[in-house]
Amino acid sequence: MRQKNVKATFVGHDHDNNFTSSFRGIQLNYGNVTGYNCYGELTRGVREIDVSKDAIKTRIILFSETSDNCSD
């Protein structure tokens, strides 16, 4: 962090967590719950990460929004 070259961090595992926030200029992103063998009520999906020279953008893609989901 002293070199000020860290822009974001991304973490996650199969629990009921899903958020994006910022702390001291670093974007903190927690991935969406993906698995079906875990607790929680969040809709399963993934966090898409788009990293460019000027910005870091994320969005949640829910499995229910895709035609090729893993419920079958």
C-alpha positions, 0 to 999 in steps of 0.5 A: 500500500505504501507504493499506492499501486493497489487499486482493488482486492477481490475475495469470496467463498460460498456464504451469504456475502456480497458487497463492494466498498472502498477503504483508503482509496482501495476498492474492496469487493466480496464475490457473490455466493456461487455454490448450492451446498452452503447456507444463505438466501442470496440468489446464486451468481458470480461477480464479473470484474472489468479492469481497465486502465482508468477504472475497475467495474464490477457487476453481479450476474445471477445464475437465474439471469443466464440461459446456461445455469447450473441448476440442471 
